[in-house]
């Protein structure tokens, strides 16, 4: 069990949760239920033998962290894995429910590394994979996950027309399905340039504008869109991060939303693992998620 502040959060929680899940316990000295659940969590941390790390956060002292996680009542517990919150609960649950919550997400005690389940099938070409994803989407048109899997593959292949065609039937769900909002932002960006296009002219214009004003966020955002359209995704993330480091709330979070959209795009499908285990996260995606967390919480 460790006590964490805003200054140690990035290292002790965001980075550490890539190897060991972290259970955040938001509490306060005056909170009666906190005094009930706190000892139970400490006991479970010991009982689970290192399968998770208990992180205590005094919500009175660390109001910035509480605000970042939208804490409205205490005790509130949030489980973080691979630098991202995956689940949580409010109130002092009984020990049996705490165990059920932990067992739902933590890898089994006897396993320390996810066991990748190998499938005895011949590798498919990119065209075959895209066709299979399209077939799965067509068979289950109401399955948002199947549709996003196809949209992601089509966009990564640079087939904006196919992606737009598949997105149109669900465009009205943008406000309720976050990944569809990402698709909309990405398609808008991709329409600004051709996949694999030479960005030398755009870069020259961008350099002139930034030399005159490093806070020309609109120029940075447009150039990031050009990079996305050309398929230079990490370069786009770097440019968007430049905006976020200077103004996190610019244009109602416009840069942050596009940054998250690119992460959604480049996050590869998770490999199949043994039941109860957590699949490993892509190293590039994990790195850029940590950078976003560091900026947002700074």
N, C-alpha and C positions, 0 to 999 in steps of 0.2 A: 504494500500500500504506500502511495506517495501523495504528497500535497503538491498541487501544481498552480502556478501563476501564469499570467499572460506571457511573461518573458521566457518561461520554460516550456510552454505548451507545444511549440513546434517540435522541439527535440524529444520531450518526454512522452508526447501523445501522438502527434501526427506521424513523425518518423518511426517511433517505436512500434506503432500499431501495424506497421508493415510486416513485423515478425511475430508480435504477440498482441492479440486483441486487447483493447483498453476499455474498461467499463468506467465511464465518468459518473461520479456521484456528486451532484450539485446539492449542497446542504447549507445550513446556517446554524450558528450556536443557539439561537432562540427557538429553533424548530423541533417540536416534540417528536413527530414521526421520524425525523432524521436520526434521533437518538435510538430509535428502535431498529431501523434498517441498517444503520452504520455498522454495528457489531456483527450483524448477520452477514453482511457483505465481506467483512474482514475474515470471518470464519470460512466462508465459501472460497475466498481467494486462497486460503491455506489448504482447504480440502481439495481444490481443483489442481493443486500442485504445479502452478505456473502456466496453466492453460489460458489464463487471462491476468491482466494487471489492473488492480483497483486504483483509480485516480480520484482523489478527493479535491473538490473545488468549492471553496467558500464563496457562495454567491453574493454575500455582502461585500467582501473584499475584491472579488473579481467580477465586477458588474459588466465589464466589456466582454468577457467570455460568456456570461449569462445572456447578454443581448445577442451575441453572435449565434448562439444556439436556440434563441427564442424561448428561454426558460420563463415560464409564467407562474409556476408554483413549485414548491419543494416539499419533499425530496423529488428530484427528477434524475433518472439514470439513463445514460445514452451509451450504447456500445459502438465503438469505432474499430473498423477493420480496414487495413490498407489505406489509412489516412482519411477514411470517409465514415460518417455515421450510417449505421445499417439498421438500427432498431432502438427502441427505448420504451420507458414506461414512467408513470408518475405514481407517487404514493408509496407507502410502506407495505409491500407485498409480503405474504408469508413465505417461509423458506422453501416450501415445495414449489411455489410459483416462480421464485427466483431461480431455482434449479432448472425448471422447465424452460425458462427464458434463456438461460445460459446454454443448456444442452441443445437448444434449437439452432444455435449459431456457432458454438465452439467445436473444433475438431475433437475426435475421440481421444481419450487420454493416452492410448497406446500408439497413436500416430503423431509424429512431429512435423512431417512434411506431407503435403497432399500427394496422394498416389494417383498419377495420371492413368486413366483407363485407356489402354490402347485398343483401337478397333481394327480388326483384321479385314481391312478393305483397301482396294487400290486407290492411290491418290487421284483425285479428280482435277481436271483442268479448271481454270478460272471461269471459262464459259459454261462448263458443266455445273459448277457450283452456283453460278448466278441463275442458271436455268432451274436448278433444283429449288433454290430459294423462291424464285418466282412461282413455281408450281405449288410450293407449300403455302404461299400467300394466296394464290388463287383458290386453293382448296378450303382455306379458312379466312375469308375476307374480313371477318370481324376480329381476328386475332392480331392485336396491335403489335405484339412481339414479332410475329412472323412477318408482318408488313415492314416493321422497322429493319429487320435483318436484311430484307431485300433492298430497301431504300439505301441502307448503309453500303451494301455491296455495289449497288449501281452507281452511287456517287463516287465511291473509291475507284471504280473502273472508269470514271469520267463520263458516264452516260447520263448526262443531265436530263435529256429528253425522256428517257425511260423512268428516271426517278420522279420527274415532274408528273408524268402520267399516273404513276402508282400513288403519288402523294395527293393528287387532286380529290379523290373520294373521301379523304380523311382531313382535308384542310380545315374543316369546321371544328375539329377536335384539338386544334392548336392550344387553346386556352386550358384544356383539361389533361392533355397528355404532354408532359414536358419534352420528351424526345421528338415529338412532332413539331414542337416549336423550334427545336434545334434544326430539324430538317428544313423548315421554312427559311430560317436564317441562312443556312448553308446553300440552299438553292438560289436564294437572292444573291449571295456572294459569287456563286459559280457562274451566274449569268453575266458577270462583269468581265469574264475572261475565259479563254479556251484552255482546256486541260493540256498541260505541258507547254503552254505558250511562253515565248521569250519575254521576260519582264524587264529587259534592259531599259526601254523607253520609260516605263512606269516608274522604275527605280530612280532614274535620273530626275524626273519631275518631283518625286517624293523627296529626294535628297536636298533639292533646292528649297522646298517648303520647310523642311525640318531644320535646315541650316539657319533659316530666317527666324524660326520659332519652334523650339522643341515641344511646346505645348499645343501645337497644331494637331489636336486629337482627331479631327475629322480627316486630315490627311493620313494620319497613321491608320485610322479605321478603314479608309478606302484602300490603302495599300495592303492591309491585312486581307481584305476581301479579294484583291487581285491575287495574292499569294494562295489563298484557298482555291480560287478558280483554276490556278495553274497546278495545283496539287502539292504545294510546298507548305504542309500543315504545321510543322514545328516552327518554321520561320514566321508563320502567321501568329502562332501562339506567343512567340517572343515579342512581336510587335504589339499585340494586344496587352501583354504584360507591361510594356512600357507605359501604356495609357493608365492601366490600373495602379501602377506604382505612384503615379502623379495625381490621379483623381479616380478613386474607386467608384464614385457614384456618377461619373460623367454620363450625361444623356440618359438618366434613369437606369443605369447599369447596362448600357448598350454594349460596351466592350466585354464586360463579364459574361453576358449572355452568349455572345459569339464565341468567346473562349470556351465556355462549357459545351457549346455546340460542336466545336472542333474535337474536344475530348470525346464526346459521344460518337463522333464519326470514326476516329482512329482507334477507339477501344475495341480490340479484337474479340470475337466470340470466346467465351470462357471454355477451356477444355473440360471434358468430363472427368470427374474425380470420384473416388469412392464415397458412398453415402455418408453424409454427416460431415464431410470435409469441405474446406473453403478453397475454391480454385485460386491459383496464383494470379496476381495482377500483372499486366504488361508493364515492363520497367519504364518505358517512355511515358505512358499515361500516368503511372504513379508519381514520377518526377514532376510532371507539370501540374498534377493535382496538389502536390505538396507546395509548389511555388504559389499556386492560387491561394491556398489556405494561409500561407505565410503573409501574403499581401492583404488579404481580407481581414485577418485578425491583427494586423499591425496597427 
